[in-house]
Amino acid sequence: MKRIKILKKWGIYQNNKKEVEEYGFQITVLHPNNMECVADSGNIFSPADTDMELDTIEDAETWIKNY
């Protein structure tokens, strides 16, 4: 996964080709609590940890704004 941006403390990540093939979606959205773990301890997360399975950054942004 490659971090795209942080929005309202949520992480938006682009899945790599292997992750897309394995999980079936393009964008991983990580909850702010998971983002704190990344910042505090450097824990690594995967698409399996996503709160939503989305295919566009715009959909991720909309979902976060309306959460």
N, C-alpha and C positions, 0 to 999 in steps of 0.2 A: 504494500500500500504506500502511496505517496500522499503526504498531506497537501491539500489544496488550500484550505483556509480554516480559520476559527470564526464561528459566528455565535454570539451570545454564549460563549464558553463551550459550545459544541464543536467537535472536530469533524471536518468533512475531508474524506480521503478518496482518492482515485485508486481503484483496485487494479493490480497488474493483470496481464493476460492470463496467467495461470490461475489467479484468484477468480477472475470472471468465469473461466471454464469450470472451476470447482464449485463456486457458490451461485453463479447464474445472475449476478447483478454487477453494475459498474461502480456504484458509489457506496461507501461505508460511512455511516454517521455514528460517531461515538458520543455517548452521554457525557455531560460535564464531569461527573464523578470519575469516569474512566480517564478523562483528559487530565484530571488532577493526579491520578496515579502515574500517568505518563510523565508529567512535570516533576513529581516528587521522587519517583523511584526509577523512571526510565522503563517501566514495564512495556512490553510489546503486546499489541492487540492485533486481532485478525478480523476479517469480515464476519466471522462467527460471532463476534462481540457487538455487532451493529444493533442499533435500535430500530432502524428502518432499512429495507432493501430497495434502493432507488437506482435509476439509470442516468439521471442528469443532475448536474450541480444545481440547476434552477429548482428542480423538485426538492432537493435536500434543503435549500434555503427556504423555500415556501413551507416545508414541513416544520422546520425549526421555528420560523417566525410565528406559526400557528399552534405550536405545541402548548 
